[in-house]
Amino acid sequence: MSEDKVKNEEPVEANGKTFTEQVEVAGNQLVERVQDLVKQGNARRLIIRNAENEVLMDINLTVGAVAGGVVVLGAWWIAALAVIAALVVRVKVEIVREEV
């Protein structure tokens, strides 16, 4: 059972084409959860925050990098996420998505 919690959902743009949601994740689940989000294919940007709401990492996901749900396993940001996961107990992942 996952410990994820959806905190809020609010429109980013007035036209309603993108929206954000915030998920709280245990540090040891961070890499796996982010890879799942990227595989879904509709995430445009991920912002990783600590418990004090400070931005630890801001990842822009381009259509070319995630086309077809392919996750590049050698991506530098996966290694950085692993380091963050080792240092923090809980993080907040803010996901900016496109409506499908």
Secondary structure, 3 states (H helix, E strand, C coil): CCCCEEEEEEECCCCCCEEEEEEEEEHHHHHHHHHHHHHHCCEEEEEEECCCCCEEEEEECCHHHHHHHCCCCCCHHHHHHHHHHHHCCEEEEEEEEECC
